[in-house]
Amino acid sequence: MKKEEVKLLMKQNQVKQWEVAEAMGISEFTLCRWLRKELKGKQLERLNSAIKKVRSGKEETHGKEER
């Protein structure tokens, strides 16, 4: 997955780059370096998992605020 696709995926899921990096247990700088090249394999799996984790956390928080 290319950098532009990753950025679009994060935008569609309304998550910030630093949130994804934090969920992955890496620094935002490390994520930026990873994005210099096409993500494949385990890195891509970790990224997708982190995006889902951040997104679901936001949905839970947003749902509690509405109650």
SEVOVO-873507 format. One record per residue (C-alpha): residue in one letter; y, z, x. Coordinates in pm, whole numbers, padded with zeros to 5 digits, always signed. Each point is the difference from the previous one (the first is absolute). Layout:
N
aYZX
...
***
This chain:
67
m+00000+00000+00000
k+00337-00101+00142
k+00309+00219+00027
e+00173-00175-00288
e-00302+00058-00225
v-00014+00368+00095
k+00371+00044-00071
l-00040-00169-00338
l-00301+00218-00084
m+00198+00315+00084
k+00295-00122-00206
q-00220-00081-00300
n-00153+00347+00020
q+00342+00162+00048
v-00096+00179+00320
k+00200+00032+00319
q-00129-00088+00344
w+00042+00357+00126
e-00200+00134-00298
v-00288-00236+00075
a+00006+00091+00370
e-00001+00370-00086
a-00296-00046-00235
m-00183-00183+00280
g+00069+00281+00245
i+00201-00222+00234
s+00368-00028+00083
e+00219-00258-00168
f+00054-00152+00344
t-00376-00050+00042
l-00019-00173-00337
c+00288-00227+00103
r-00190-00095+00316
w-00315-00072-00202
l+00201-00231-00225
r+00094-00218+00296
k-00344-00156-00029
e-00217-00091-00294
l-00186+00302-00135
k-00376-00031-00034
g-00306+00216-00039
k+00038+00376+00019
q+00377-00007+00042
l+00035-00200-00321
e-00241+00232-00182
r+00198+00304+00116
l+00325-00161-00108
n-00126-00088-00348
s-00146+00348-00043
a+00328+00162+00107
i+00204-00215-00241
k-00229+00103-00287
k+00021+00366+00105
v+00380-00001+00013
r+00027-00193-00326
s-00234+00235-00187
g+00188+00301+00140
k+00326-00140-00132
e-00154-00068-00340
e-00127+00359-00020
t+00339+00140+00100
h+00182-00228-00244
g-00238+00097-00280
k+00065+00372+00059
e+00377-00055-00010
e-00023-00156-00347
r-00186+00298-00146
***
